[in-house]
Amino acid sequence: MRQYLSALAWIAATTAVVAGAQIITTKAAAERRAVTRLNIELVENTVRIRELEAELRTRTGMPELQRWNDTVFQLSAPQGAQILRSPVQLASFAAGPEDAAPADGTAQGPSLQYAITPPTGLPGAAPQPQPPAGARVIKAGFPAVAPSQPAAEAARVTTAPTPQGGRR
């Protein structure tokens, strides 16, 4: 019987040692993962700090860049006349798809009318007309009429053709 108890004690002791070793290995692996995670965060934070330092250097250099632009390059923001030919073109961009005729051609969409009037502050400017009922007013800014253009051209009224239903 003594041999059985001795064998049972050896089995219990071996099981305890293996279980203890497993617990220690698991804790060590968890600590290793935590250290690896911290190293990754450290690298990410270092990269982010470098990005912020570069942005800070750029922003602190902006006054110098502005001085260069003012004295050497003399660049400016684009004006509307550089992109569009007339206020009518600007207003056509402002008109939404609901202003167009339906694709099936069964009904006519509302006609679009574009009016260019001289600025209200000029002498001899006519009062602003009232839009018809149900009309949507789209206001678009554009530089004042150049002196080389006649006033009649500035006060021109253009009507966009309304698509007709049916075939051509």
DALIN-V93597 format. One record per residue. N is the residue number from 1. RES is the residue in three letters. PSI is psi in whole degrees, -180 to 180 (* if undefined). Layout:
[[N RES PSI] [N RES PSI]]
This chain:
[[1 MET -32] [2 ARG -36] [3 GLN -38] [4 TYR -41] [5 LEU -38] [6 SER -43] [7 ALA -40] [8 LEU -38] [9 ALA -42] [10 TRP -41] [11 ILE -44] [12 ALA -44] [13 ALA -43] [14 THR -42] [15 THR -43] [16 ALA -43] [17 VAL -44] [18 VAL -44] [19 ALA -42] [20 GLY -43] [21 ALA -39] [22 GLN -43] [23 ILE -44] [24 ILE -41] [25 THR -42] [26 THR -44] [27 LYS -39] [28 ALA -40] [29 ALA -40] [30 ALA -42] [31 GLU -39] [32 ARG -42] [33 ARG -40] [34 ALA -41] [35 VAL -41] [36 THR -43] [37 ARG -43] [38 LEU -38] [39 ASN -41] [40 ILE -45] [41 GLU -38] [42 LEU -44] [43 VAL -44] [44 GLU -43] [45 ASN -37] [46 THR -43] [47 VAL -44] [48 ARG -40] [49 ILE -41] [50 ARG -41] [51 GLU -44] [52 LEU -38] [53 GLU -40] [54 ALA -41] [55 GLU -40] [56 LEU -42] [57 ARG -39] [58 THR -46] [59 ARG -35] [60 THR -21] [61 GLY -5] [62 MET -43] [63 PRO -38] [64 GLU -43] [65 LEU -38] [66 GLN -41] [67 ARG -42] [68 TRP -44] [69 ASN -43] [70 ASP -36] [71 THR -35] [72 VAL -61] [73 PHE -40] [74 GLN 47] [75 LEU 154] [76 SER 166] [77 ALA 149] [78 PRO 147] [79 GLN 162] [80 GLY -36] [81 ALA -19] [82 GLN -22] [83 ILE -43] [84 LEU 151] [85 ARG -29] [86 SER 165] [87 PRO -25] [88 VAL -42] [89 GLN -39] [90 LEU -43] [91 ALA -32] [92 SER -30] [93 PHE -32] [94 ALA -24] [95 ALA 129] [96 GLY 175] [97 PRO -18] [98 GLU -14] [99 ASP -13] [100 ALA 162] [101 ALA 153] [102 PRO 152] [103 ALA -28] [104 ASP -12] [105 GLY 12] [106 THR -33] [107 ALA 153] [108 GLN 139] [109 GLY 169] [110 PRO 146] [111 SER 145] [112 LEU 129] [113 GLN 131] [114 TYR 130] [115 ALA 133] [116 ILE 120] [117 THR 153] [118 PRO 156] [119 PRO 147] [120 THR -20] [121 GLY -9] [122 LEU 147] [123 PRO 142] [124 GLY 11] [125 ALA 137] [126 ALA 153] [127 PRO 153] [128 GLN 128] [129 PRO 153] [130 GLN 135] [131 PRO 154] [132 PRO 161] [133 ALA 136] [134 GLY 1] [135 ALA 150] [136 ARG 125] [137 VAL 128] [138 ILE 117] [139 LYS 132] [140 ALA 132] [141 GLY 150] [142 PHE 155] [143 PRO 155] [144 ALA 159] [145 VAL 133] [146 ALA 148] [147 PRO -24] [148 SER -17] [149 GLN 138] [150 PRO 152] [151 ALA -30] [152 ALA -35] [153 GLU -33] [154 ALA -26] [155 ALA 16] [156 ARG 143] [157 VAL 127] [158 THR 135] [159 THR 126] [160 ALA 137] [161 PRO 141] [162 THR 127] [163 PRO 138] [164 GLN 144] [165 GLY 157] [166 GLY -169] [167 ARG 164] [168 ARG *]]
